[in-house]
Amino acid sequence: MSKHKILFVVPSLAGGGAERIVVLLLEYLDKGKYEPILVTFETVTRYTIKGCENLKVIGLNKYSIVGNSMLAVALAGVLRKEKPAVTVSFMNFANIVASAAKKISFTDTYLVHSDHSDLTALMNTGRYGVVRRLVTRCFYKVADKRICVSLGVERDICENWGGKTDKCLTIHNPVDYLSIQRSALEAVTEPWLNDDIPVIIACGRLSTEKNYPLLLSAFSQLIDSVDVRLVILGEGEGRLEIKALVDEHGLSNSVKLLGFVSNPFSYLAKSTIFVLSSDWEGFGNVIIEAMACGLPVISTRCPSGPEEIISHMENGILFPVGDVDACTSAIQTLLCDEGLRQRLSEKGRERSKQFDISRVVKQYEAVFDGKALSTIDSSGENI
């Protein structure tokens, strides 16, 4: 039986939640049924794709101010040459490029967009102008199917960006639970994580929407009365601003910005509490990863995702977006209540198993096969 070619299109594998999802899907896709091909716009990669020794990788190498305009042309050439049954693109920019490429290639590839952000919140960050908004509205109509990583993202696209409800569906982001368990056991050299002093940890891109200033403000309220430390993993354009705030609050002896680490799970597993302080998310995959590592989780009730993962005070703690005092109170409550930490840890670990890649990949495969998602239940089994 001939295999179906599936073209995966992503800007890069430079690190990030959406990129990690691409890697997981490539690793767990049924290779007996599908032939995956990976297309990237730039060659920077921080992820290793396991079990894909024969994976064909096509780097367009056109990620520049001039080259961006040629990406759709280059991708159209790939579509004509490879003739994939399905093309699945990830994140807003790749979705736009893939849509334009399908139009100018005159191919009949089944185009699937995978949206990982609340588009309205993304477009309101000030990084994108009127042209990006118009192009998004225009080219998002080209997709044959749209996978949204949360119900909040799906609702936003249908209500504000012209997405048709019959073309949109939600598939929550996966985690590789067993792999996380193995990775969590690895040793770390960071001395703070080998001490007896509690460590609060946050992970994610150092960018505006993550609202690290809120976390630093909450932490600064704790530090005078509680012996605790804060570790932040991730890189991004906000590093200098965040470092300046650490110095401004006088926290340089109790806060560390450790940048990108290849195995964040070992850091998570050896910390005490995980905090997500975001103003908005697409889904908040790091919440599930922290839960899988056995960490009690505190998160804002931001759009979109956290409230789809966390049941307040059952498997985690939710607090209002932007509320420094509520964040401080939640951290203080967990630091002082070992029994609550243990209970949220156990319930969170159980919740994380429901997002395992072995279940989620079957939902993606159902979309690739043109099946209605209603025929696949949350466990990934046919119903």
Secondary structure, DSSP 4 states (H G I P E B T S, - for coil): -PPEEEEEEES-BSSSHHHHHHHHHHHHS-TTTEEEEEEESS--B----TT-TT-EEEE----STTTHHHHHHHHHHHHHHH--SEEEEESHHHHHHHHHHHHHHT---EEEEEE-S-HHHHHTTSSS-HHHHHHHHHHTTS-SEEEESSHHHHHHHHHHS---TTTEEE-PPPB-HHHHHHHHTS----GGGGSSS-EEEEES-SSGGG-HHHHHHHHHHHTTTS--EEEEE---TTHHHHHHHHHHTT-TTTEEEEE--S-HHHHHHTSSEEEE--S--SS-HHHHHHHHTT--EEEE--SSSHHHHPPBTTTBEEE-TT-HHHHHHHHHHHHH-HHHHHHHHHHHHHHHHTTBHHHHHHHHHHHHTT--GGGB-TTS-B-
